[in-house]
Amino acid sequence: MELQDEKSLDDTPLFRKRTKEKIPQLVDKDPCNLFSVHDQIGQPLQEMGEQRRFFHFARKYTGADLTYWYENDENGDGYIYVEGTADRNQLRYIWIEGLFSFNDDDEADEDDITIPGWMLPDIKNNILKNELSFMLARISDDDNNSTLDGIKPQAQAVTPNEK
């Protein structure tokens, strides 16, 4: 996605950028479905909230690293903001990985799938020939069921004196 320059809200010398277009709505409008954001050469960016990013700038070694955060509106779609100085204001594109929901109306329901009439005899013959013959060849489970009626009572031993 293409980025545009955004004015920094504080006086830190960081470059702040925002996606030009809103990213598509995430599944269930959940920001956890946004998996990763990469810069234009494939390096992953660290996700960090805007407030944490403000204090992260003061860190000695990693303060200039590019970080991002996601701000969504009530509709569930929003912008990704990227901030840092490591790119020297050269970053123009980012790559986003996530679970995005598109129009559910366009998706076909499993019950709506129709089978052409000329395929029905072949499907029926294959089921009868392959699946049915396979199931009939299987060993019956009558002897190995979990009911007690399969257990035979033990015969009592009869001694010759008891007659």
Secondary structure, 3 states (H helix, E strand, C coil): CEEEEECCCCCCCCEEEEECCCECCEHHHCHHHEEEEECCCCCECEECCHHHHHHHCCCCCCCCCCEEEEEECCCCCEEEEEEECCCCCCCCECEEEECECCCCCCCCCHHHCCCCHHHHHHHHHHHHHHHHHHHHHCCCCCCCCCCHHHCCCCCCCCCHHHC
